[in-house]
Every structure is written in structure tokens, then in C-alpha cells.
Amino acid sequence: MKNNILGAMVIFFAVVACLLIIDDLSYSNETKETDFKAKMQVKASIEQSDLATTDLELED
């Protein structure tokens, strides 16, 4: 009986560890994609000029 409980605990923790690894790997891929998109947005905003210009014709 004791061996069955210990065996079940080992299998349970092995499955939990595998699920955590799979979750971590999938989260890393999602993070890389969102980081790339965020970097591209930052780059685009840096390249955009924040200067406002007005074209006024002055009459003398």
C-alpha cells in the first residue's frame, strides 16, 4: 500500500513538472512575439517627428 502511494506521488509530481515546463515554453514564445511588436512600435514612434510646423505667409 505504501509503495502505491509513493508511486502515485512520483507520477503526480512528474506530470506537474512536465505541465509547468510546457507552460513556461509556450509563455516564452508569446513573450518574444509581443516584445518584438512592442519594439517595432517604439521604433516607429521614435522615427516619427514630434515637431509641429505651421505654414504661415506673412504679408508685408
DAMOHU-V647475 format. One record per residue. N is the residue number from 1. OMEGA is omega as a letter, one per 30 degrees, with the letter a starting at -180 (NA if undefined). Layout:
N/OMEGA ; N/OMEGA
This chain:
1/a ; 2/l ; 3/l ; 4/a ; 5/l ; 6/l ; 7/l ; 8/l ; 9/l ; 10/l ; 11/l ; 12/a ; 13/l ; 14/l ; 15/l ; 16/l ; 17/l ; 18/l ; 19/l ; 20/l ; 21/l ; 22/l ; 23/l ; 24/l ; 25/l ; 26/l ; 27/l ; 28/l ; 29/l ; 30/a ; 31/l ; 32/a ; 33/a ; 34/l ; 35/l ; 36/l ; 37/l ; 38/l ; 39/l ; 40/l ; 41/l ; 42/l ; 43/l ; 44/a ; 45/l ; 46/a ; 47/a ; 48/a ; 49/l ; 50/a ; 51/l ; 52/l ; 53/l ; 54/l ; 55/l ; 56/l ; 57/a ; 58/l ; 59/l ; 60/NA
